Structure formats: structure tokens, C-alpha cells
């Protein structure tokens, strides 16, 4: 009996070097921290409760929506007063039409939205805990595989010095950009240049016991 299974085709170094990539257009501090990053895959923002994760996400979303369509899935807070205030603090205005907000929506419905004509380029999922059951057992990898032209920014809680839930830990392993938030200060690492960014400079220095200039 003949084995008709085809082996995966190998690629030469010439094939690799001739490949083109779609990258985000970034400037200033974002370019310094993120470098040349692909417009695909996943990023992660994680940290303990009430340390500035949502504020960091809002600042990043505000910057990105100047050029790209951004969807923020606010599964944890919805359109609460706190989330409203954070958006105002980050500087969002009615002119930011490329920024859209959505309460919790299941992954199947989210995938449908990502196939529409005006699908978002970047999706923030706040947070992983609400999607643990839907994304475990390979769900994260499948989501990234099905939507290779989308960047997913996952927000996750911290427990015991690690991202909370096995799903969050998987995201952390796959993430191109990792943003760990502590005391309104963000340590950026991953497959990027990285660095440190104060989300709120005055409050961050107070939290970390540093003198004000």
C-alpha cells in the first residue's frame, strides 16, 4: 500500500530572505520600545490588580488607533465608570472613530467580527480570565492561526509572580511583546528592544519610593 502522505516542503535560506512582512508603523517611545514588530500574533499586558494594567492598555490603544482600527473587548469592566474615566484619562475623544468598545462577547462571535470588511487590525482582550475556558487546550494558537492579520493584546492578572490561568501562561509564551505592570510602571520585554515606561510618572515614583525631580 502506497503512503500518499506528503511531507511538508522545506524552505531555503533564499526563500526565507525573500519573504516580506507587514509591520506596524510606530514612532517615538513606542518605536524605541517595540522596534520593528509584525502586524500579527499576540502581545500581553499582565500584573497585579489595581496596578495600572487597564491604563497601560488604554494608552497603547489610544496611540495605535491613530493609524489602525482597534477593538477593545472590555469583558471584565464593561462600560463601567472606572473604564469610562480611564478612557478620558488616556485622552480618547469622539474623534477617535477607529477605536471601538465591546462588552464580553464569546470567541465564536469575535471570530465572525474579524471576517467582516471593516474588521479591526488590533484586538484588546480584557481579560484572559474571562476567556480561559474558550481558549484553553490550543484555543489561543487556533485563534492566532485563524486570524494571522490581526494583533491580539491580552490583559491578564498576576498570581504568585506569574500570569494567572494556564491560558495566560500560554499567551505569555507566544507573545511578541510582553508588558509587565507594577505600581503604574511597565517593564516591556519579549522579542523586542524593550525598556521601562511610566504609565503615570508622579504616581509611579511615589509607589516605588523614588524622589520627585
JOUR-V739365 format. One record per residue. N is the residue number from 1. RES is the residue in one letter. OMEGA is omega in whole degrees, -180 to 180 (* if undefined). D_FIRST is the distance of its C-alpha to the first C-alpha in Angstrom with 2 decimals. Layout:
# JOUR-V739365
n	res	omega	d_first
N	RES	OMEGA	D_FIRST
N	RES	OMEGA	D_FIRST
This chain:
# JOUR-V739365
n	res	omega	d_first
1	X	-177	0.00
2	X	177	3.77
3	X	-177	6.48
4	X	180	9.12
5	X	-179	11.79
6	X	177	14.80
7	X	177	17.18
8	X	-178	20.79
9	X	177	22.83
10	X	-179	25.51
11	X	178	29.13
12	X	177	31.77
13	X	176	35.32
14	X	177	36.49
15	X	-179	34.30
16	X	-176	35.80
17	X	-180	39.35
18	X	-178	39.10
19	X	177	38.15
20	X	-177	41.04
21	X	173	42.07
22	X	-179	44.33
23	X	177	47.02
24	X	175	49.98
25	X	-177	53.39
26	X	180	55.60
27	X	173	59.17
28	X	-176	61.70
29	X	179	60.97
30	X	176	57.60
31	X	179	56.47
32	X	-176	57.87
33	X	-173	56.01
34	X	-179	52.68
35	X	178	52.44
36	X	-174	49.76
37	X	-178	47.45
38	X	177	44.47
39	X	179	44.88
40	X	177	41.95
41	X	-177	40.90
42	X	174	43.36
43	X	-179	46.73
44	X	172	48.53
45	X	-178	52.17
46	X	-179	52.94
47	X	-179	55.98
48	X	179	58.32
49	X	173	60.01
50	X	177	62.90
51	X	175	62.43
52	X	-179	61.73
53	X	-178	58.02
54	X	177	58.79
55	X	178	61.48
56	X	179	59.11
57	X	-179	56.55
58	X	178	59.33
59	X	180	60.57
60	X	179	57.11
61	X	179	56.44
62	X	179	59.87
63	X	-175	59.14
64	X	-176	55.66
65	X	174	56.80
66	X	-178	59.12
67	X	-173	56.13
68	X	176	53.15
69	X	-176	52.55
70	X	175	52.67
71	X	179	51.92
72	X	178	53.38
73	X	-177	51.98
74	X	-175	54.88
75	X	-177	53.21
76	X	-174	55.56
77	X	-177	58.94
78	X	177	58.47
79	X	-178	61.56
80	X	178	63.84
81	X	-180	67.17
82	X	180	65.82
83	X	177	62.94
84	X	-179	65.43
85	X	179	67.76
86	X	178	65.04
87	X	177	64.07
88	X	179	67.75
89	X	-179	68.07
90	X	176	65.11
91	X	177	66.90
92	X	176	64.86
93	X	177	66.84
94	X	179	66.24
95	X	-180	65.53
96	X	-175	62.22
97	X	178	60.31
98	X	178	56.96
99	X	-180	57.17
100	X	-177	56.13
101	X	180	56.29
102	X	172	54.24
103	X	180	54.67
104	X	175	51.72
105	X	-177	48.81
106	X	-175	45.40
107	X	179	42.42
108	X	179	40.88
109	X	178	44.15
110	X	179	44.45
111	X	178	41.06
112	X	179	42.28
113	X	-178	45.39
114	X	178	43.35
115	X	-179	41.82
116	X	-176	45.23
117	X	-178	47.01
118	X	-179	49.48
119	X	180	47.16
120	X	175	48.59
121	X	-176	47.63
122	X	-179	48.42
123	X	174	48.26
124	X	178	50.32
125	X	-174	49.22
126	X	10	52.18
127	X	-174	50.94
128	X	-177	47.68
129	X	-179	49.00
130	X	-177	49.07
131	X	-177	45.39
132	X	-177	44.07
133	X	-177	42.32
134	X	-174	40.75
135	X	179	39.56
136	X	180	38.43
137	X	175	34.84
138	X	-178	33.67
139	X	180	35.99
140	X	180	37.83
141	X	-179	34.78
142	X	179	33.56
143	X	180	37.04
144	X	180	37.16
145	X	-178	33.70
146	X	-175	34.65
147	X	-174	38.01
148	X	-180	37.74
149	X	-177	41.00
150	X	171	43.06
151	X	176	44.81
152	X	178	45.14
153	X	-178	48.16
154	X	175	47.96
155	X	-176	51.17
156	X	176	50.92
157	X	178	53.38
158	X	176	53.91
159	X	-180	54.06
160	X	179	54.64
161	X	-180	54.39
162	X	174	50.85
163	X	-177	49.49
164	X	-177	49.61
165	X	179	46.43
166	X	178	42.93
167	X	179	42.19
168	X	179	45.10
169	X	177	43.91
170	X	177	40.52
171	X	-179	42.42
172	X	179	44.51
173	X	-176	41.49
174	X	-171	40.12
175	X	174	43.54
176	X	179	44.60
177	X	179	48.25
178	X	-178	49.66
179	X	180	53.21
180	X	-175	54.86
181	X	175	58.15
182	X	178	61.02
183	X	179	64.62
184	X	174	64.25
185	X	-175	62.75
186	X	175	59.19
187	X	-177	57.28
188	X	-179	54.60
189	X	-177	51.65
190	X	180	47.90
191	X	-178	46.31
192	X	179	49.64
193	X	176	53.01
194	X	-178	54.44
195	X	-178	58.00
196	X	179	60.45
197	X	174	61.87
198	X	179	64.73
199	X	173	64.14
200	X	-170	67.85
201	X	-178	69.68
202	X	-178	72.83
203	X	178	71.15
204	X	179	68.49
205	X	177	71.25
206	X	-179	73.12
207	X	-175	70.05
208	X	175	69.29
209	X	-179	72.97
210	X	-180	73.45
211	X	176	76.72
212	X	179	77.19
213	X	*	78.13
